[in-house]
Amino acid sequence: MRRVDVVTLTASESADADRFFDLRRIEILRQVVIREIRVHGGLRGIARSMRIDRGSLRKFVEGQSTPQPETLRLIADWAGNRPEATIPLGLVGLAVLLADVRPVDRPRARRRIAAVLAGIYQASGEGSPTWIVDEMGGEAVSAEAHDITSGDASPEERSVLAEIRRLLNTIEP
């Protein structure tokens, strides 16, 4: 059964703002950890310095989980001693878009959306922003990114992707 989110007149703007703020905060922490792993290497050492389980940190970095509040607090405390991170709003957008996707499916979904975005940039003759390339794991944009209705998507996914393409084509520059 497919879950459908419904916006009602009773929806609270403050609740939406709180959810966005939480997702933004978590994504910033995730990007700080990713940056520190790239700069200093070694997930194990960073997890040790945070006093959290390496497997939990790996799942967080890969976007497969959101840590429990206590673990999130330990990550935030650790990140507070690191250089400030400015992250592209697009990364927060991905987190918001995929918040309700099963955690195990999020990494693949992030790569697929990034590939679609890269294809859109490439089709317009522009280079992809670094954050999109990073999300794709450094993979090149495939020809399928230009035709987002092809590939290994299910018929349902192809239908949704085709609708996204149609909507994108109706946007005035």
HELIX and SHEET records of a PDB file:
HELIX    1   1 GLU A   13  HIS A   40  1                                  28    
HELIX    2   2 LEU A   43  MET A   50  1                                   8    
HELIX    3   3 ARG A   54  VAL A   61  1                                   8    
HELIX    4   4 PRO A   69  ALA A   79  1                                  11    
HELIX    5   5 LEU A   89  LEU A   97  1                                   9    
HELIX    6   6 PRO A  103  ASP A  105  5                                   3    
HELIX    7   7 ARG A  106  ALA A  123  1                                  18    
HELIX    8   8 THR A  130  GLU A  135  1                                   6    
HELIX    9   9 ALA A  143  ALA A  145  5                                   3    
HELIX   10  10 PRO A  155  THR A  170  1                                  16    
END                                                                             
